Amino acid sequence: MSENPFEACYGGPGSPVPQPVLNNGTGHFEDVEPHPNYNFITGNVPCYDFNDPVALNLIKEQVPVILRGADLVSSAMKWDLDYLSTHIGGGRFAVFIRNAAADRSAVAQLQSSSNQSQSCQPEPLHIFKYFDEKKLAALQEKSTFQSTMVRIEMTFQEFLKRFQGDRSQERVYLQQPLNNTVGPQIASDFIQFNWSWAAEHKKEFNWGPLTSNLLLIGQKGNITPCHFDEQQNLFCPLRGRKKIILFNPDNFPYLYPYPVHHPNDRQSQVNLDNPDMGRFPKFAMARAVQATVGPGEILYIPIHWWHHVINLDDTIAINFWHKGGGSAPIEYPLQARQKIAMVRNIEKMLLEALQDQNELKELLHWIVDGRY
């Protein structure tokens, strides 16, 4: 990676602490007091004008950056809840729900079925820890996995009623790909995105095809816990601010990802707000950077970068997900993202051969214990 003045912002283990300035999502900078438990944050994501060559070079190098004054989705900047309610159409949209009554019922059922006398508490209601339904179905009776979050398809009006309801009892998060189910006015706005800029820079960045544009609508306080995606992400807020904590791929062993067969694959087992250092001692070595983004800005989240997302306000956003692109020439030593892909492929291959996650665990111990 070439040298540049933001070397300290890459968030690698042992990174020095840079100056305490952070773009606050409104076009200027201010000092920001970090979360008292977030002593792993060592720097801030740099922020540049939309077409600044330095910013575009950072994206080429797969380093997070905030782009200011962006016009990529300017035709959607009028998308508030009233506008969407009027124009989005009568289709059904994917909504994730956390409900306090459902949580209590699930806990009671779990305690009853497992004969547990001790208290079993679900994660706080504002935590949206996603799971893969296909992987859960594949595990069948072999898994004790429990989730109190459900995914329901509903009309926008039904979602809006829940969105404006009692948040101490229920929280919701709409995450819907923009497709031909939306109304004609939303489709017209979508067509007016700056697709020429997107196409030009997709080629420049050597990314693969666009896979989806997600519309995301979340309540203040909602959190998507630490996870990584296997796609390049341009994240565009339309309403409200989000704080995003990012760990570069070198932090993979310190964040204790779930196994690839687990429903929570690609997510960290570590609770960033209250890490269990007894179970996860290497988390003490993790280092992160932070960003706060708001309307008119774009945050680039590189493939395989871990990110923990906190809604500071009620938020509406759109993202652009692209495949990673063609394989780069192999250079040694391998980069962290290449090692992550290798680890995941090995896990998948062994599990396919063994057909049992317990045997996979045992075999991996055979390979490592007492030998390396």
Steps between C-alpha positions, in 0.01 A plus 500: 500500500639838410594748771257784570420733790213277620711189564390513866133480402518145365411357842756221506623346824723746681408805287590834664226738607459788250346842557149481660294645216204333338261606229170540681284446192403863457791626293743606773723340762483485876661323795317179584504322834516124434283244674662434843545131415629563149868534592580297189427802276833648387400739226239648269403430143637779275255726319548658155298672232306269270747492209825568686770281343638412845162359604462302179849358546410387853199315357729330248717389792189373682524745790182655651437863413215751527411691184351848558267688268406186313234514230474125446145484642400867490160413348421299816589772751130587523414147620364560847231280656215714361639492147561125513156438649342686210709362214657165589196299394296216647763226476626300793833576663740298716490617861702357791320514835611473861205469741521499881206262547648256246835520680339408833310210341813366328703517822230318695482229234879461496520471877218245503644283222852503642401469868701810580431668830737790443393815321529503120484849357474591131707778355362853556204589282695750287754238385433360151730199470413342169502128428494283190172307486642249250793416729262466796283258302808299396602450864152373596506318835880524526480863612381671817506836317225741606410838351225731620516710184253426221481610138151589372387643169245781535373809323671831563194626688513198732871562555442869570246419770752274675782749444303768685387264779628438854871440457539364852289202390587457133770612260507470122752530216395507134758359258364464148676475162374770264333316213199514270254477792540870586268772371572694178622817675757307707606317183541835325716634784706180489565535127634851564781379729844595369545169322773637270722573804417157644586317177819698438637441848389138522734436209773716652476315833499159324174401668263237377135563406250683718303236691240714679394836635351461847257748648560504876268672749584467869409651835729709717706271722479192277832318474624254240781317687851451371512299175663501158361468148648326199416795274616857446260750658425866425273613783287812437296655787189695398360588845667491841850403612671169560813429697701216349796328664727320255770236553732412216529135390822450701274495809331176389657280773427759770126525422422128529268451201241224516575187292387510137220248564354705788186711434697804624780444247706815423417652838719546804425305816634793704254744655678830438310675782588234757774268369554173688878509523503157664351339188656738249840609636646594160237771462736714710718523186221626272528852359230698318420832334172689522282717279178695537319549169190692405303626198707610202792273589609154390693255715703242313512171696751266334438131453594294812519808725310438823243767587278568801215739415318726749202717404547839665162616363206352316670422170429440132784385276584328173801285430673375186633145529751381240678169462868515578619482141767293330771323694809711553841345432615299801780677685670378814453539784127460439271785600253447784197496270662222295563299817138548607377366166738205534385417855134515402552281193690240703223491762232461232692226318564297816142534620369386163721191522424420866130598507523565875612822669613310812730284291631815332593643840675177597691480171622858531636415845677199348669732252614762752518370858853412605628546145507877441 
